[in-house]
Amino acid sequence: MNKVLITGACGYLGARLCKYLAKDGYRVTAFDSYDPSAHSQWVSLMDEVVVGDIRDESTISDLADRNFDVVVHLISLDHHKSESSPNIVSSINVMPTWNLLNKFTQNGLGKFIYFSTIHVYGKLPRETINEDYPSNPINAYGLTHLLSENICNYYNNKTNTECINVRLSNSYGSPVFKENNCWWLVINDLCKTAIEKNEIRLQSDGSPQRDFIHGDDVAVAIEVLIKSKNNNGNGTVTLCHSGTSDLKTYTRQADILIVALGVPKMITRSFIKKGAVIVDVGIHRLPNNSEKGYEIVGDVDQQSVEGKASAITPVPGGVGPMTIAMLVENTVEAAEIQSH
Ligand SMILES: NC(=O)c1ccc[n+]([C@@H]2O[C@H](COP(=O)([O-])OP(=O)(O)OC[C@H]3O[C@@H](n4cnc5c(N)ncnc54)[C@H](O)[C@@H]3O)[C@@H](O)[C@H]2O)c1
C-alpha cells in the first residue's frame, strides 16, 4: 500500500498530506489543476506531479492505468463556490468521485479515501454527535459531499475496493503554499488578523462551539487509514516492563520487539520469536578486560539472538543515529515552517 494518488494535491490539506506521506516513504503522485512548479522543494518530494482537470474522463483513465494502491480524493469547491449552478458544482464535487471509482475499481484499487465534511449533517445540535446522527444537509456543499459519500458506499459494497469516507470538521495550521485557500478558516483567520491588525475579532457572538484539528493530525489520521486492514496494518501493540510476570510469553509472540528495559543483555535467544525484528534501544557500558576497559552493549544479547532474529539494530550505531537524524529533520522542518 505505498503507491498513492492524491487528487486536490495542491490544496490546503492536499499539499500537507502529500508532503507528509512522501516524507514517510510513500510514492506520491500529486494531481491538481494548479501547477505547483514554483514550489520546487515540495515538487521534488513527489514521485510525479500531474496537472489536469478532474472533469476530464480521459485524464482519469490515464491515472487509473498507473495501478495505485490508494487514492485520496480531496477535490471539491469550497462551501461558498458550491452554491452556484448545480451542473457546475456536481461536475466537480460529485461526478469525478463516480468516474474515479468507476475506472479505478476495475483496475484493482485497494483503497479509496474520500474527504467529506461535517456539513453533511446539516444543522447540528449542541450535544456531541456520532456518525449515526442523521444526515440532513442544508447547503449544496454538504449535499454534494453526501452524494459523493453514497457513491463511495456503493462501490465499497459492490467491489473489492475499500472505500472510506472521512467527515472532516474544522482544520487549521499554516498553509504549505502561500496561495492556499485557507484564511477564512476560524483559527487561521484569528492568527492572520492578530498579526495584520493587532486584534482578534470573532465573527460570531462567541457562543458557537466547534472542534478543530491541525492539518498534521489530519495527515496522521489518513496514514492510519491507509495502513489499516491490510497485511502491514492491524498491529497489536503490547506493553511490558522488566517486572512483567512471564515476560517471555509476550516477547515470544512479537513480530517486532522493541526493547528499552535498561538491563544489559536481558533479552536472550529464548525470549524471541524466530524471524522477529528487534529494535534495541538500550545502551550500557560494561567493564571488561579490553584495552578500553569496557564494552558498549544494549538490552539484547546480540550474540545470543543471532540467527534467530531476522534483523536487529546494532548497539552502538542503531537507535542513536536515527534519533539524531529525526531531531535534525524536525529542526529543518520547523525552520521551513517559520520561513513561510
Ligand atoms: N479545510 C478544511 O478544514 C475542510 C473541512 C471539511 C472538509 N474539507 C474537504 O476536504 C477537501 C480538501 O479541502 P481543502 O481545504 O484542501 O480544499 P482546497 O480548496 O484548498 O483544495 C482543493 C484543490 O482541488 C483543486 N481542484 C479544484 N477543482 C479541480 C479540478 N476541476 N481539477 C483538478 N483539481 C481541482 C484545487 O486547485 C485545489 O488545489 C475538500 O473536499 C473539502 O471540502 C476540508
The ligand as an SDF file (V2000), in Angstrom:
LIG
                    3D

 44 48  0  0  0  0  0  0  0  0999 V2000
  -10.0780   22.5250    5.0070 N   0  0  0  0  0  0  0  0  0  0  0  0
  -10.9860   22.0680    5.8530 C   0  0  0  0  0  0  0  0  0  0  0  0
  -10.9810   22.4230    7.0430 O   0  0  0  0  0  0  0  0  0  0  0  0
  -12.0400   21.0900    5.3940 C   0  0  0  0  0  0  0  0  0  0  0  0
  -13.0850   20.7670    6.2790 C   0  0  0  0  0  0  0  0  0  0  0  0
  -14.0330   19.8320    5.8590 C   0  0  0  0  0  0  0  0  0  0  0  0
  -13.9270   19.2150    4.6270 C   0  0  0  0  0  0  0  0  0  0  0  0
  -12.9090   19.5580    3.7880 N   0  0  0  0  0  0  0  0  0  0  0  0
  -12.8480   18.8940    2.4780 C   0  0  0  0  0  0  0  0  0  0  0  0
  -11.5370   18.4120    2.2700 O   0  0  0  0  0  0  0  0  0  0  0  0
  -11.1850   18.5330    0.8900 C   0  0  0  0  0  0  0  0  0  0  0  0
   -9.9060   19.3470    0.7550 C   0  0  0  0  0  0  0  0  0  0  0  0
  -10.0840   20.6160    1.3720 O   0  0  0  0  0  0  0  0  0  0  0  0
   -9.0440   21.7980    1.1750 P   0  0  0  0  0  0  0  0  0  0  0  0
   -9.2930   22.7630    2.2720 O   0  0  0  0  0  0  0  0  0  0  0  0
   -7.6820   21.2450    0.9870 O   0  0  0  0  0  0  0  0  0  0  0  0
   -9.6000   22.4230   -0.2030 O   0  0  0  0  0  0  0  0  0  0  0  0
   -8.8270   23.3520   -1.2670 P   0  0  0  0  0  0  0  0  0  0  0  0
   -9.8670   24.1880   -1.9200 O   0  0  0  0  0  0  0  0  0  0  0  0
   -7.6730   24.0520   -0.6260 O   0  0  0  0  0  0  0  0  0  0  0  0
   -8.2350   22.2980   -2.3110 O   0  0  0  0  0  0  0  0  0  0  0  0
   -8.9510   21.7710   -3.3850 C   0  0  0  0  0  0  0  0  0  0  0  0
   -7.9640   21.5400   -4.5120 C   0  0  0  0  0  0  0  0  0  0  0  0
   -8.6990   20.9710   -5.6060 O   0  0  0  0  0  0  0  0  0  0  0  0
   -8.2090   21.5300   -6.8140 C   0  0  0  0  0  0  0  0  0  0  0  0
   -9.2430   21.4720   -7.8340 N   0  0  0  0  0  0  0  0  0  0  0  0
  -10.4390   22.1070   -7.8430 C   0  0  0  0  0  0  0  0  0  0  0  0
  -11.1090   21.8200   -8.9630 N   0  0  0  0  0  0  0  0  0  0  0  0
  -10.3310   20.9820   -9.6680 C   0  0  0  0  0  0  0  0  0  0  0  0
  -10.4810   20.3340  -10.9250 C   0  0  0  0  0  0  0  0  0  0  0  0
  -11.5770   20.5090  -11.6780 N   0  0  0  0  0  0  0  0  0  0  0  0
   -9.4910   19.5210  -11.3690 N   0  0  0  0  0  0  0  0  0  0  0  0
   -8.3700   19.3560  -10.6360 C   0  0  0  0  0  0  0  0  0  0  0  0
   -8.1670   19.9480   -9.4300 N   0  0  0  0  0  0  0  0  0  0  0  0
   -9.1410   20.7600   -8.9640 C   0  0  0  0  0  0  0  0  0  0  0  0
   -7.8610   22.9780   -6.4630 C   0  0  0  0  0  0  0  0  0  0  0  0
   -6.8930   23.5110   -7.3760 O   0  0  0  0  0  0  0  0  0  0  0  0
   -7.3210   22.8280   -5.0450 C   0  0  0  0  0  0  0  0  0  0  0  0
   -5.9050   22.7060   -5.0510 O   0  0  0  0  0  0  0  0  0  0  0  0
  -12.3870   19.1790    0.2110 C   0  0  0  0  0  0  0  0  0  0  0  0
  -13.2120   18.1860   -0.3190 O   0  0  0  0  0  0  0  0  0  0  0  0
  -13.0970   19.8740    1.3460 C   0  0  0  0  0  0  0  0  0  0  0  0
  -14.4840   20.0330    1.0870 O   0  0  0  0  0  0  0  0  0  0  0  0
  -11.9550   20.4780    4.1400 C   0  0  0  0  0  0  0  0  0  0  0  0
  1  2  1  0
  2  3  2  0
  2  4  1  0
  4  5  1  0
  4 44  2  0
  5  6  2  0
  6  7  1  0
  7  8  2  0
  8  9  1  0
  8 44  1  0
  9 10  1  0
  9 42  1  0
 10 11  1  0
 11 12  1  0
 11 40  1  0
 12 13  1  0
 13 14  1  0
 14 15  2  0
 14 16  1  0
 14 17  1  0
 17 18  1  0
 18 19  2  0
 18 20  1  0
 18 21  1  0
 21 22  1  0
 22 23  1  0
 23 24  1  0
 23 38  1  0
 24 25  1  0
 25 26  1  0
 25 36  1  0
 26 27  1  0
 26 35  1  0
 27 28  2  0
 28 29  1  0
 29 30  1  0
 29 35  2  0
 30 31  1  0
 30 32  2  0
 32 33  1  0
 33 34  2  0
 34 35  1  0
 36 37  1  0
 36 38  1  0
 38 39  1  0
 40 41  1  0
 40 42  1  0
 42 43  1  0
M  CHG  2   8   1  16  -1
M  END
$$$$
